[in-house]
């Protein structure tokens, strides 16, 4: 039996859906359903994705000299958890107090938040492939001065990595969390992230997606904010084959703050689909969303950014901005900002820019004695680097800039 057939069997035994399908008896029916959903979100990538699932496997725990060098590097700089080809381990964890942190292996009948299991292709695939779970809980009135890190390091070929991560930040607590996805070989990397922020808590969450050129990365994130909580989300995508990021923010109590900054460097036939859904369900809340992307060599990117304000909600300030720089004419970008506003007392703005390097700026810099190629490089680096100022941890900022610089050297510099 192929690996994908085993996946379908698990899904048949595990779930019964309500959207017109009460029972699934045949694998052919399930395959049709999943392919239909894949065509909706992944477009033409559905067949390639499922063909890849046929060859994917749970990795064997083997470490090379290169792996050990990477592990020693992160142990020196961070506290937290490391996943090496589905094998979890803690490093420097004893230095963190007032924290509950554990990892478990998920069985087929594992139970988790039912709200994540909608009829959505990302949720279906993720919940079906789920293998590991990580639970992080910070108690109230605690500030973690060190950065807590989650490294998902995949070095074996055709690896399936599937994890459910729960982060609970207690009342009046502060946490700086860094999650890094790094793959050296082709892989499927599936992650479900469920975050709960209690009253007056703050979470600065920085995510790096630096994948192999044949890796599929699927992420579904749900964030629940309570009174006075603040969530800062920095997402950087530098390399990979296909990315599907589904981020859902729920501000259920007053005075919630959500800030996000995204950087995408897309190249070499890369495909990126991002869905960011912000739900203002209480008054006196704010959200600011900034997206910047660099696109080169036949890449495609789709962004759906939705802000929803319920009826009767007041004093909401929301801003959306997407800036995209195209370096080759064969790239495709589609940005779909949307606002569902059912209240009057709000301030909502959005803006989208899709452009190439400005010739007037290049001419001005060249007239001051700067070489044309150097001028183009300065513009591109300045375009991306200013978003990194929102990352407060210097070691994280240095790590991310290292990967950004590496990609820029490959495609433009």
JOMOZI-V343605 format. One record per residue. RES is the residue in three letters. SS is DSSP state (alpha for helix, beta for strand, coil for the rest). PHI is phi in radians with two decimals (none if undefined). Layout:
res=RES ss=SS phi=PHI
res=RES ss=SS phi=PHI
//
This chain:
res=UNK ss=coil phi=none
res=UNK ss=coil phi=-1.22
res=UNK ss=alpha phi=-1.13
res=UNK ss=alpha phi=-1.11
res=UNK ss=alpha phi=-1.12
res=UNK ss=alpha phi=-1.09
res=UNK ss=alpha phi=-1.06
res=UNK ss=alpha phi=-1.10
res=UNK ss=alpha phi=-1.09
res=UNK ss=alpha phi=-1.06
res=UNK ss=alpha phi=-1.15
res=UNK ss=alpha phi=-1.06
res=UNK ss=alpha phi=-1.34
res=UNK ss=alpha phi=-1.80
res=UNK ss=coil phi=-2.29
res=UNK ss=coil phi=-2.25
res=UNK ss=coil phi=-1.70
res=UNK ss=coil phi=-1.81
res=UNK ss=coil phi=-1.40
res=UNK ss=coil phi=1.43
res=UNK ss=coil phi=-2.25
res=UNK ss=coil phi=-1.49
res=UNK ss=coil phi=-2.50
res=UNK ss=coil phi=-2.09
res=UNK ss=coil phi=-1.77
res=UNK ss=coil phi=-2.16
res=UNK ss=alpha phi=-1.13
res=UNK ss=alpha phi=-1.12
res=UNK ss=alpha phi=-1.14
res=UNK ss=alpha phi=-1.14
res=UNK ss=alpha phi=-1.06
res=UNK ss=alpha phi=-1.10
res=UNK ss=alpha phi=-1.09
res=UNK ss=alpha phi=-1.15
res=UNK ss=alpha phi=-1.15
res=UNK ss=alpha phi=-1.12
res=UNK ss=alpha phi=-1.20
res=UNK ss=alpha phi=-1.11
res=UNK ss=alpha phi=-1.14
res=UNK ss=alpha phi=-1.23
res=UNK ss=alpha phi=-1.72
res=UNK ss=coil phi=-1.67
res=UNK ss=alpha phi=1.02
res=UNK ss=alpha phi=-1.44
res=UNK ss=alpha phi=-1.52
res=UNK ss=alpha phi=-1.05
res=UNK ss=alpha phi=-1.14
res=UNK ss=alpha phi=-1.14
res=UNK ss=alpha phi=-1.12
res=UNK ss=alpha phi=-1.29
res=UNK ss=alpha phi=-1.12
res=UNK ss=alpha phi=-1.20
res=UNK ss=alpha phi=-1.08
res=UNK ss=alpha phi=-1.11
res=UNK ss=alpha phi=-1.77
res=UNK ss=coil phi=-1.34
res=UNK ss=beta phi=-2.66
res=UNK ss=coil phi=-1.33
res=UNK ss=coil phi=-1.33
res=UNK ss=coil phi=-1.49
res=UNK ss=coil phi=-1.48
res=UNK ss=coil phi=-2.16
res=UNK ss=coil phi=-2.11
res=UNK ss=coil phi=-1.73
res=UNK ss=alpha phi=-1.10
res=UNK ss=alpha phi=-1.13
res=UNK ss=alpha phi=-1.08
res=UNK ss=alpha phi=-1.08
res=UNK ss=alpha phi=-1.12
res=UNK ss=alpha phi=-1.15
res=UNK ss=alpha phi=-1.11
res=UNK ss=alpha phi=-1.12
res=UNK ss=alpha phi=-1.13
res=UNK ss=alpha phi=-1.32
res=UNK ss=alpha phi=-1.13
res=UNK ss=alpha phi=-1.28
res=UNK ss=alpha phi=-1.86
res=UNK ss=coil phi=-2.34
res=UNK ss=beta phi=-1.88
res=UNK ss=beta phi=2.55
res=UNK ss=beta phi=-2.23
res=UNK ss=beta phi=-2.17
res=UNK ss=beta phi=-1.97
res=UNK ss=beta phi=-1.96
res=UNK ss=coil phi=0.90
res=UNK ss=coil phi=1.36
res=UNK ss=beta phi=-1.80
res=UNK ss=beta phi=-1.63
res=UNK ss=beta phi=-2.63
res=UNK ss=beta phi=-1.69
res=UNK ss=beta phi=-2.42
res=UNK ss=coil phi=1.01
res=UNK ss=alpha phi=-1.20
res=UNK ss=alpha phi=-1.11
res=UNK ss=alpha phi=-1.43
res=UNK ss=coil phi=-1.79
res=UNK ss=coil phi=-1.85
res=UNK ss=coil phi=0.98
res=UNK ss=beta phi=-2.35
res=UNK ss=beta phi=-1.79
res=UNK ss=beta phi=-2.54
res=UNK ss=beta phi=-2.62
res=UNK ss=beta phi=-2.25
res=UNK ss=beta phi=-2.45
res=UNK ss=beta phi=-1.64
res=UNK ss=coil phi=-1.52
res=UNK ss=coil phi=-1.62
res=UNK ss=coil phi=-1.10
res=UNK ss=coil phi=-1.72
res=UNK ss=coil phi=-1.06
res=UNK ss=coil phi=-1.95
res=UNK ss=coil phi=-2.57
res=UNK ss=coil phi=-0.90
res=UNK ss=alpha phi=-1.18
res=UNK ss=alpha phi=-1.16
res=UNK ss=alpha phi=-1.37
res=UNK ss=coil phi=-1.73
res=UNK ss=coil phi=-1.48
res=UNK ss=coil phi=-1.36
res=UNK ss=coil phi=-2.42
res=UNK ss=alpha phi=-1.07
res=UNK ss=alpha phi=-1.13
res=UNK ss=alpha phi=-1.19
res=UNK ss=alpha phi=-1.07
res=UNK ss=alpha phi=-1.15
res=UNK ss=alpha phi=-1.12
res=UNK ss=alpha phi=-1.18
res=UNK ss=alpha phi=-1.28
res=UNK ss=alpha phi=-1.49
res=UNK ss=coil phi=-0.96
res=UNK ss=coil phi=-2.20
res=UNK ss=beta phi=-2.14
res=UNK ss=beta phi=-2.36
res=UNK ss=beta phi=-2.18
res=UNK ss=beta phi=-2.15
res=UNK ss=beta phi=-2.17
res=UNK ss=beta phi=-2.37
res=UNK ss=beta phi=-1.80
res=UNK ss=coil phi=-1.25
res=UNK ss=coil phi=-1.24
res=UNK ss=coil phi=1.01
res=UNK ss=coil phi=-2.38
res=UNK ss=beta phi=-2.02
res=UNK ss=coil phi=-1.52
res=UNK ss=coil phi=-1.36
res=UNK ss=coil phi=-1.70
res=UNK ss=coil phi=-1.48
res=UNK ss=beta phi=-1.56
res=UNK ss=beta phi=-2.15
res=UNK ss=beta phi=-2.16
res=UNK ss=beta phi=-1.84
res=UNK ss=beta phi=-1.89
res=UNK ss=beta phi=-1.90
res=UNK ss=beta phi=-2.01
res=UNK ss=coil phi=-2.06
res=UNK ss=coil phi=-1.54
res=UNK ss=coil phi=-1.31
res=UNK ss=coil phi=0.93
res=UNK ss=beta phi=-1.60
res=UNK ss=beta phi=-1.84
res=UNK ss=beta phi=-2.03
res=UNK ss=beta phi=-2.43
res=UNK ss=beta phi=-2.44
res=UNK ss=beta phi=-1.92
res=UNK ss=beta phi=-1.96
res=UNK ss=beta phi=-2.01
res=UNK ss=beta phi=-2.15
res=UNK ss=beta phi=-2.15
res=UNK ss=beta phi=-1.80
res=UNK ss=coil phi=-1.24
res=UNK ss=coil phi=-1.03
res=UNK ss=coil phi=1.07
res=UNK ss=coil phi=-1.85
res=UNK ss=beta phi=-2.28
res=UNK ss=beta phi=-2.44
res=UNK ss=beta phi=-1.90
res=UNK ss=beta phi=-2.04
res=UNK ss=beta phi=-2.17
res=UNK ss=beta phi=-2.02
res=UNK ss=beta phi=-2.17
res=UNK ss=beta phi=-1.86
res=UNK ss=beta phi=-2.28
res=UNK ss=beta phi=-2.18
res=UNK ss=coil phi=-1.72
res=UNK ss=coil phi=-2.29
res=UNK ss=coil phi=-1.09
res=UNK ss=beta phi=-2.83
res=UNK ss=beta phi=-2.02
res=UNK ss=beta phi=-2.03
res=UNK ss=beta phi=-2.03
res=UNK ss=beta phi=-2.37
res=UNK ss=beta phi=-1.93
res=UNK ss=beta phi=-2.08
res=UNK ss=beta phi=-2.11
res=UNK ss=beta phi=-2.07
res=UNK ss=beta phi=-2.17
res=UNK ss=beta phi=-1.94
res=UNK ss=coil phi=-1.34
res=UNK ss=coil phi=-1.00
res=UNK ss=coil phi=1.03
res=UNK ss=coil phi=-1.63
res=UNK ss=beta phi=-2.37
res=UNK ss=beta phi=-2.26
res=UNK ss=beta phi=-1.81
res=UNK ss=beta phi=-2.01
res=UNK ss=beta phi=-1.98
res=UNK ss=beta phi=-2.15
res=UNK ss=beta phi=-2.03
res=UNK ss=beta phi=-1.98
res=UNK ss=beta phi=-2.12
res=UNK ss=coil phi=-1.87
res=UNK ss=coil phi=-1.12
res=UNK ss=coil phi=-1.14
res=UNK ss=coil phi=-1.95
res=UNK ss=coil phi=-1.70
res=UNK ss=beta phi=-1.74
res=UNK ss=beta phi=-2.06
res=UNK ss=beta phi=-2.13
res=UNK ss=beta phi=-2.31
res=UNK ss=beta phi=-2.17
res=UNK ss=beta phi=-2.16
res=UNK ss=beta phi=-2.16
res=UNK ss=beta phi=-2.18
res=UNK ss=beta phi=-1.96
res=UNK ss=beta phi=-1.91
res=UNK ss=coil phi=-1.82
res=UNK ss=coil phi=-0.93
res=UNK ss=coil phi=1.24
res=UNK ss=coil phi=-1.42
res=UNK ss=beta phi=-2.29
res=UNK ss=beta phi=-2.16
res=UNK ss=beta phi=-1.98
res=UNK ss=beta phi=-2.12
res=UNK ss=beta phi=-1.95
res=UNK ss=beta phi=-2.14
res=UNK ss=beta phi=-2.17
res=UNK ss=beta phi=-2.08
res=UNK ss=beta phi=-1.97
res=UNK ss=beta phi=-2.84
res=UNK ss=coil phi=2.67
res=UNK ss=coil phi=-1.63
res=UNK ss=beta phi=-2.50
res=UNK ss=beta phi=-2.22
res=UNK ss=beta phi=-2.22
res=UNK ss=beta phi=-1.97
res=UNK ss=beta phi=-2.05
res=UNK ss=beta phi=-1.98
res=UNK ss=beta phi=-2.16
res=UNK ss=beta phi=-1.93
res=UNK ss=beta phi=-2.15
res=UNK ss=beta phi=-1.64
res=UNK ss=coil phi=-1.57
res=UNK ss=coil phi=-2.33
res=UNK ss=coil phi=-1.17
res=UNK ss=coil phi=1.15
res=UNK ss=coil phi=-1.39
res=UNK ss=beta phi=-2.21
res=UNK ss=beta phi=-2.28
res=UNK ss=beta phi=-2.19
res=UNK ss=beta phi=-2.37
res=UNK ss=beta phi=-2.34
res=UNK ss=beta phi=-2.07
res=UNK ss=beta phi=-2.25
res=UNK ss=beta phi=-2.08
res=UNK ss=beta phi=-2.05
res=UNK ss=beta phi=-1.88
res=UNK ss=coil phi=-2.81
res=UNK ss=coil phi=0.93
res=UNK ss=coil phi=1.11
res=UNK ss=coil phi=-1.27
res=UNK ss=beta phi=-2.16
res=UNK ss=beta phi=-2.29
res=UNK ss=beta phi=-2.21
res=UNK ss=beta phi=-2.05
res=UNK ss=beta phi=-2.18
res=UNK ss=beta phi=-2.08
res=UNK ss=beta phi=-2.09
res=UNK ss=beta phi=-1.91
res=UNK ss=beta phi=-1.95
res=UNK ss=beta phi=-1.57
res=UNK ss=coil phi=-1.80
res=UNK ss=coil phi=-2.54
res=UNK ss=coil phi=-1.37
res=UNK ss=coil phi=1.06
res=UNK ss=coil phi=-1.97
res=UNK ss=beta phi=-2.52
res=UNK ss=beta phi=-2.58
res=UNK ss=beta phi=-2.35
res=UNK ss=beta phi=-2.25
res=UNK ss=beta phi=-2.15
res=UNK ss=beta phi=-2.17
res=UNK ss=beta phi=-2.30
res=UNK ss=beta phi=-2.48
res=UNK ss=beta phi=-2.08
res=UNK ss=beta phi=-2.24
res=UNK ss=coil phi=-2.69
res=UNK ss=coil phi=1.09
res=UNK ss=coil phi=1.04
res=UNK ss=coil phi=-1.65
res=UNK ss=beta phi=-2.34
res=UNK ss=beta phi=-2.47
res=UNK ss=beta phi=-2.17
res=UNK ss=beta phi=-2.18
res=UNK ss=beta phi=-1.96
res=UNK ss=beta phi=-2.09
res=UNK ss=beta phi=-2.08
res=UNK ss=beta phi=-2.05
res=UNK ss=beta phi=-2.08
res=UNK ss=beta phi=-2.16
res=UNK ss=coil phi=-1.27
res=UNK ss=coil phi=-1.12
res=UNK ss=coil phi=1.52
res=UNK ss=coil phi=-1.44
res=UNK ss=coil phi=-2.15
res=UNK ss=coil phi=0.97
res=UNK ss=beta phi=-1.78
res=UNK ss=beta phi=-2.07
res=UNK ss=beta phi=-2.38
res=UNK ss=beta phi=-2.40
res=UNK ss=beta phi=-2.12
res=UNK ss=beta phi=-2.57
res=UNK ss=beta phi=-2.25
res=UNK ss=beta phi=-2.10
res=UNK ss=beta phi=-2.30
res=UNK ss=beta phi=-1.99
res=UNK ss=beta phi=-1.77
res=UNK ss=coil phi=-1.82
res=UNK ss=coil phi=-2.52
res=UNK ss=coil phi=-1.26
res=UNK ss=coil phi=-1.50
res=UNK ss=coil phi=-1.50
res=UNK ss=beta phi=-2.22
res=UNK ss=beta phi=-2.32
res=UNK ss=beta phi=-2.36
res=UNK ss=beta phi=-2.04
res=UNK ss=beta phi=-2.16
res=UNK ss=beta phi=-1.34
res=UNK ss=beta phi=-2.59
res=UNK ss=beta phi=-2.37
res=UNK ss=beta phi=-1.83
res=UNK ss=beta phi=-1.86
res=UNK ss=coil phi=-2.00
res=UNK ss=coil phi=-2.50
res=UNK ss=coil phi=-1.63
res=UNK ss=coil phi=-1.49
res=UNK ss=beta phi=-2.45
res=UNK ss=beta phi=-2.18
res=UNK ss=beta phi=-2.27
res=UNK ss=beta phi=-2.39
res=UNK ss=beta phi=-2.66
res=UNK ss=beta phi=-2.66
res=UNK ss=beta phi=-2.36
res=UNK ss=beta phi=-2.28
res=UNK ss=beta phi=-2.21
res=UNK ss=beta phi=-2.64
res=UNK ss=coil phi=-1.85
res=UNK ss=coil phi=-1.06
res=UNK ss=coil phi=-1.17
res=UNK ss=alpha phi=-1.18
res=UNK ss=alpha phi=-1.12
res=UNK ss=alpha phi=-1.15
res=UNK ss=alpha phi=-1.07
res=UNK ss=alpha phi=-1.08
res=UNK ss=alpha phi=-1.09
res=UNK ss=alpha phi=-1.19
res=UNK ss=alpha phi=-1.17
res=UNK ss=alpha phi=-1.20
res=UNK ss=coil phi=-1.70
res=UNK ss=coil phi=1.66
res=UNK ss=coil phi=-1.62
res=UNK ss=coil phi=-1.10
res=UNK ss=alpha phi=-1.02
res=UNK ss=alpha phi=-1.12
res=UNK ss=alpha phi=-1.12
res=UNK ss=alpha phi=-1.10
res=UNK ss=alpha phi=-1.09
res=UNK ss=alpha phi=-1.13
res=UNK ss=alpha phi=-1.09
res=UNK ss=alpha phi=-1.12
res=UNK ss=alpha phi=-1.14
res=UNK ss=alpha phi=-1.12
res=UNK ss=alpha phi=-1.14
res=UNK ss=alpha phi=-1.09
res=UNK ss=alpha phi=-1.60
res=UNK ss=alpha phi=-1.25
res=UNK ss=alpha phi=-1.16
res=UNK ss=alpha phi=-1.31
res=UNK ss=alpha phi=-1.23
res=UNK ss=alpha phi=-1.13
res=UNK ss=alpha phi=-1.40
res=UNK ss=coil phi=-1.58
res=UNK ss=coil phi=-1.43
res=UNK ss=coil phi=-1.41
res=UNK ss=alpha phi=-1.15
res=UNK ss=alpha phi=-1.13
res=UNK ss=alpha phi=-1.16
res=UNK ss=alpha phi=-1.06
res=UNK ss=alpha phi=-1.15
res=UNK ss=alpha phi=-1.06
res=UNK ss=alpha phi=-1.14
res=UNK ss=alpha phi=-1.15
res=UNK ss=alpha phi=-1.05
res=UNK ss=alpha phi=-1.25
res=UNK ss=alpha phi=-1.09
res=UNK ss=alpha phi=-1.08
res=UNK ss=alpha phi=-1.09
res=UNK ss=alpha phi=-1.19
res=UNK ss=alpha phi=-1.11
res=UNK ss=alpha phi=-1.13
res=UNK ss=alpha phi=-1.33
res=UNK ss=alpha phi=-1.89
res=UNK ss=coil phi=-2.32
res=UNK ss=coil phi=-1.30
//
